Amino acid sequence: MGKSDFLTPKAIANRIKSKGLQKLRWYCQMCQKQCRDENGFKCHCMSESHQRQLLLASENPQQFMDYFSEEFRNDFLELLRRRFGTKRVHNNIVYNEYISHREHIHMNATQWETLTDFTKWLGREGLCKVDETPKGWYIQYIDRDPETIRRQLELEKKKKQDLDDEEKTAKFIEEQVRRGLEGKEQEVPTFTELSRENDEEKVTFNLSKGACSSGATSSKSSTLGPSALKTIGSSASVKRKESSQGSAQSKEKKKKKSALDEIMEIEEEKKRTARTDYWLQPEIVVKIITKKLGEKYHKKKGIVKEVIDKYTAVVKMIDSGDKLKLDQTHLETVIPAPGKRILVLNGGYRGNEGTLESINEKTFSATIVIETGPLKGRRVEGIQYEDISKLA
């Protein structure tokens, strides 16, 4: 049988073997040809068609490399977006799934020599969130689709609107409670001691219940002497004071046990304990804790100029003036001296500016005084170091 016979057993066996994924070192990207062994790859490199492709590539090698790099990047990101979404995944898992396709673009034809270089490039360009761990590099796709961004903005706007409505409702309830308490305090009667300037002056009582009661009281008052009136007046005043004190204490207890106050305290506690996994804010002072940038930036302070996607910050160094793009895991907050201005970064008081009052080194917490917002003037104790930072 001839070599060109399509249905011969040998031709069928060759086609079956060529379907699988072969070794990458025996693949020619320019000719897009996969060889099964070293001898076949050597013969291909000596062929006339391969030489013609090399001549074409030698005329403008950068153009071919840019083309292959762009194709590799687009296919890799498309697989990452479609297969894993915005989940955090090991870069080697994505790469192994990408190269399982036989017609993929090989990395040795791109501008990146290794997968680590390509991963770092994705992080620098802002296409993915990358972080290094003892197990290797992990990547997370950043979805920049306009429809997704619009949906996220709508959700954030709705959440903010709900929070604003809750704050307005809480303020309205607080105002109503304050007005009610003020009105009750004004209605409390004031009692004075029964006294007279002249002991010989007669004491008269005007009662509206009838003449009989008034006559009886007048006769009683005429029979009573000055000393008896003093004792009766003093005892009545003492009883009135005791009754007024008892009523005031009972009202205070009622105030303490008010349902509205308990609800407000519960809502405030919920807001205070509400936390997020991101804390970066513009115009705060931070310290670089990663050693990957060298000793020049390690333990140095900078000012956050811009926050990107909640977790990444553009930091301007205080000493050198250099601008760096860093993840929040490579930064930590800076606690100023007492009396300096700070910004609350997490918890229920997030976004409020204040003044640092004192520091408790044993519990790694601080006491601050809020200076902005509806809680202005409130003193907050036990707030953690990572929840506040110095303002630039």
Residue pairs with C-beta under 8 A, 6 or more apart in sequence:
1 8
5 11
17 36
18 34
18 36
19 102
20 102
21 99
21 100
21 102
22 34
22 35
22 36
24 99
24 106
24 108
25 41
26 34
26 35
26 36
26 37
26 38
26 40
26 41
27 33
27 34
27 35
27 106
28 34
28 35
28 41
28 44
28 45
28 50
29 68
29 105
29 106
29 108
29 109
30 50
30 53
30 54
30 57
30 64
30 109
31 44
31 49
31 50
31 53
32 103
33 44
34 102
35 41
35 44
44 50
57 64
64 109
65 109
65 110
65 111
66 111
68 105
68 109
68 110
69 110
69 111
69 112
71 105
72 104
72 105
72 107
72 109
72 110
75 98
75 104
75 105
76 94
76 95
76 98
76 118
77 127
77 128
77 141
79 94
79 97
79 98
80 89
80 94
80 128
80 139
80 141
81 141
81 143
83 94
83 97
84 94
84 141
85 141
85 143
86 140
86 141
86 142
86 143
87 140
88 129
88 138
88 139
88 140
89 138
89 139
89 140
90 135
90 136
90 137
90 138
90 139
91 115
91 119
91 130
91 136
91 137
91 138
91 139
92 115
92 136
94 139
95 115
98 104
107 113
107 114
107 115
107 118
110 118
112 118
112 121
115 137
116 137
119 128
119 130
119 137
119 139
120 130
122 128
122 130
122 139
123 129
123 130
123 139
124 325
126 142
126 308
126 312
127 141
127 142
128 139
128 140
128 141
128 142
129 139
129 140
129 142
129 309
129 311
129 312
129 327
130 137
130 138
130 139
130 140
131 137
131 138
131 327
131 329
132 138
132 292
142 309
143 149
166 267
167 374
170 264
170 267
171 374
173 260
173 263
173 264
174 264
177 258
177 260
177 261
177 264
181 255
184 251
188 244
188 247
188 248
188 251
189 244
191 237
191 240
191 241
191 244
192 237
193 233
193 234
193 237
194 233
194 234
194 236
194 237
195 233
196 203
199 226
200 226
202 221
202 222
203 221
203 229
204 218
204 221
205 214
205 217
205 218
205 221
206 214
207 213
207 214
207 217
221 229
224 232
255 261
268 348
270 348
271 348
272 347
272 348
272 349
273 347
273 348
274 347
274 348
275 346
275 347
276 346
276 350
278 310
278 311
278 328
279 328
279 333
279 345
279 346
279 386
279 387
280 304
280 307
280 310
280 311
280 312
280 313
280 328
280 331
280 345
281 304
281 307
281 343
281 345
281 351
281 389
282 304
282 305
282 306
282 307
283 303
283 304
283 305
283 343
283 391
283 392
284 303
284 304
284 333
284 334
284 343
284 345
284 389
284 390
284 391
284 392
285 301
285 302
285 303
285 304
285 318
285 334
285 336
285 389
285 390
285 391
285 392
286 301
286 302
286 303
286 304
286 313
286 315
286 331
286 332
286 333
286 334
286 389
287 299
287 300
287 301
287 302
287 331
287 332
287 333
287 334
288 297
288 298
288 299
288 300
288 301
288 302
288 315
288 324
288 326
288 330
288 331
289 298
289 299
289 330
289 331
289 332
290 298
290 326
290 330
291 298
292 330
293 324
296 320
297 317
297 322
297 324
300 317
300 318
300 319
301 317
301 318
301 319
301 334
302 315
302 316
302 317
302 318
302 324
303 315
303 316
303 318
303 392
304 313
304 314
304 315
305 313
305 314
305 315
305 316
305 323
306 313
306 314
307 313
307 314
308 314
308 325
311 327
311 328
312 325
312 326
312 327
312 328
313 325
313 326
313 327
313 328
313 331
314 323
314 324
314 325
315 323
315 324
315 325
315 326
315 331
316 322
316 323
317 323
317 324
332 386
333 345
333 385
333 386
333 387
333 388
333 389
333 390
334 389
334 390
335 342
335 356
335 359
335 366
335 385
335 388
335 389
335 390
336 342
336 356
336 390
337 356
338 356
338 357
338 358
338 359
339 355
339 356
340 355
340 356
340 390
340 391
341 353
341 354
341 355
341 356
341 371
341 390
341 391
342 353
342 354
342 355
342 356
342 368
342 388
342 389
342 390
342 391
343 351
343 352
343 353
343 354
343 388
343 389
343 391
344 350
344 351
344 352
344 353
344 354
344 368
344 370
344 383
344 387
344 388
345 386
345 387
345 388
345 389
346 386
346 387
347 383
347 387
349 370
349 375
349 380
349 383
351 373
352 370
352 371
352 372
352 373
352 375
353 370
353 371
353 372
353 391
354 368
354 369
354 370
354 371
354 372
354 380
354 388
355 368
355 369
355 371
356 366
356 367
356 368
356 388
357 366
357 367
357 368
357 369
357 379
358 366
358 367
359 365
359 366
359 367
360 366
360 367
360 382
363 382
364 384
364 385
365 381
365 382
365 383
365 384
365 385
366 383
366 384
366 385
366 388
367 379
367 380
367 381
367 382
367 383
368 379
368 380
368 383
368 388
369 377
369 378
369 379
369 380
370 376
370 377
370 378
370 379
370 380
371 377
